């Protein structure tokens, strides 16, 4: 039997999960883990596969014989925007566990704002017993999702199960059963009918800074929640944080749930931490399951080596 080609990994995740996952991954292949000190100066020539998440900037120059690059997450902007990449296929991570985790977080945040969780948390700390009125139902609220890829479509379906009216927007038209969708030309109509805006867009030149004061001003005012809510678990670079803060302070937005930020970790000085209507999570909405990631990479390598086409290959021009 021919010897299997090696794999290099450079993943800036929790080391315990990576080490545990490697125990049952890549059978018959040598794995060069760049987090280990003994691999710091290692010759990486002859290695065809790299699995990366925010890798060392020199990795791609040192591994000059790569054939495929695998992203350690659903997003690939960290690779496309920060490195001089060889002209190779970049494969993004698509997996049920990651998709489910993202949808769980989105549904949780939509329900939290529907049921006034931030306001009740304030009352709890102040030991105030007061029922907040009115209390709309999910069916009274329209959730608009920007970004209708795998994550957006799954979140849309699960929000509908909870009773929300769901609409969607993407740059190019998408057809999704039971969900009204809009393309780039329909952005104003989409925003004008949205009570809870969910951001699940990839980060591209077209989407950088898209969530700004002008966009927030076009969301529906006076809906079932009174003021619109902004939920973002896509990419931090897609939001203008000074505009998010200003919209909250001025009452253009009634609340927000943010998992991603322009700079991470979020600065302790950011006013977002102290805003009572804001829920902050530390880019934890859909942490990659490392075992699932390695199984995904193994499947794609087997396809590649058997002459089949790779799945989930990034369109480098589109950025996702």
Secondary structure, DSSP 8 states (H G I E B T S, - for coil): ------EEEEE-S-HHHHHHHHTTSSTTS-EEETTSGGGTT---TT--EEEEES--TTHHHH-TT--EEEESSS--HHHHTTS---S-EEE----HHHHHHHHHHHHHHHHHHHTTHHHHHHHHHTT-----S----GGG-EEEEE--SHHHHHHHHHHHHTT-EEEEE-SS---BTTBEEE-GGGHHHHHHT-SEEEE-----TTTTT-BSHHHHTTS-SSSTTSSEEEEE-S-GGGB-HHHHHHHHHHTSEEEEEES--SSSS--TT-GGGG-TTEEE--S-TT---HHHHHHHHHHHHHHHHTT---SSB--TTTT-
